[in-house]
Amino acid sequence: MECSLIRSRKVFSEILKEEIERLNHVVKIAELKAIEVASGRNEDILGAVIAMAEAELAVKAAVQIRNKVMQTYQTFIHMQV
């Protein structure tokens, strides 16, 4: 049972890759919506603003997570064994 549990768990690098891809997707969607509104191909200004706000929050969250990971890494580096 334990072996199947270990196999079913994702490694950190896989999770990180998926989340970065998801973040990239959110940002690209926001950019596309903004370009469509700016070029006049779409009049959904509210949709573009909401997409940009979602992208901004996602990037801010990613930066905060990165900062926390780096802080933890620095703590481990300076630990005496």
Long-range contacts (C-beta under 8 A, 24 or more apart in sequence): 19-62, 20-62, 23-58, 23-59, 23-62, 26-51, 26-54, 26-55, 26-58, 27-55, 27-58, 27-59, 29-55, 30-54, 30-55, 31-55
